[in-house]
Amino acid sequence: MTGKSRRGFASMDPTRQREIASKGGRAAHEKGTAHEWSSDEARNAGRKGGVTVSRDRAHMAAIGREGGESRSAAAREARMGGRNAEREVPMQVARDGDRSRPASPVADRAPEMPRSDESSAR
């Protein structure tokens, strides 16, 4: 083994580390010794992070490319009139028009149309 052996906190699984760190943060807040960010500190930290991440040109190009692909896909979907949109969920509406009750999703079938003898019974 060429590196240091993982001992203590580093040897724990990430969920256990998070639990312990969370308890420490809560204790610090209760005790009143936790660091609370001012708006200036937060602004400077955000600026510093933005400067650091924007130095990686390949990363920024990948972000831009992904945004462009997303936008063109949305435009393509809009041109198609929303047909086959992934977010569309078929909804059944009761014959009396009551939409307050949750309808069960309909899979690959159209809603039933009232028969001629049912529609005249009203």
N, C-alpha and C positions, 0 to 999 in steps of 0.2 A: 504494500500500500504506500503510495507516494505522498498523499495529503494527511492532514490531521484526522484522527478518529473522531467521530461524532459522539459527543458526550452531553449529558444533561439536557438542556432545553432543545438543542439541535437534534438530539436523537429521537425526540417525540414526534408523533404524527402531527401534521398541520392542524387538525381539528382540536387536538388537545392543547397545542400552543396557543391557538386563538382563544380557547376558553380561559386559560390562565391569564393571557394578556388582557382580555376583557374584564376579568375580575380586578386586575391591577388598575385599570383605567377607572372603573367604577369606584374603587376604594380611594383613589386620588381625588376624584370629584367630591366624594362625601367628606373627605378630610379638608378639602379646600386648597390642595396643593397642585391641582391639575393645571396645565397650561391652557389658557383660553386665548384664542387668536383675536387680535384686533383686526379691523377691516384693512388697515395698512399692511399688517403682517401677511394677511391672507392674499392681498393683491400682489405683494412682492413675491410670495411663494408661488403663486400661479404664473406670474410673469417669468420667473426663473425656470419653472418647469416647462413652460412653452418655448423658451429660448433653447433649452437643452434638447427637447424632443425635435424641434425644427432643424437642428443641425444634421440630423440623419436624413439625408436627401432621399434615399431609397424608401425609407418609411413614409415620408411625406408624399412621395410619388404614388406609393401603394394606396394611401388614404384617398388621394385625389382620384385615382383610377377607380377605386371602389365606389366613391360618390358618384362619379360620372356614369358608371354602369348601372347603379341604382336609379339614377335620374332617367336614363334612357329607357330602362325597363318600365318605369312608372309611366313615361310618356307613351311607350308602345302599348301598355295596358289601357291607357286612356283612349288611344286611337281605336282600339278594338271595342270600345264601348263597355268595358268592364266585364265582357264575357269571360267566363272561366276564372274569375278573380279568386285568389286563394282565400281572401277574407270574407267572401260571401258565404253566408250560411242560409240554406233554405229554411223558410219559416212557415209553419202552418197557421192559418188564421181561421178561427172558428166561424161557422156560417153566420152567426149573429154579429160578427165583427169584433168580438171581445179579444183584445190583444193583451189584457192584463195577466192572463194565465200563461205560464211558460209553455211554449209548444215544443214537442219533441222534434228533433231534426228529421227531415225526410231524406232518405237515401235513394237517389237515382229514380225517383218517380214523381209524377205531377200530382198535385192535390186532387182529391176526388171531386168531380163535378156533381151537383145535385141532379137526381133523376127528374125527369119531367113530372112524374106523379108526386114527388116530394115538394117541388117548387110551387105547385098549384095548391098544396095543402095549407099554405100559410095564409 
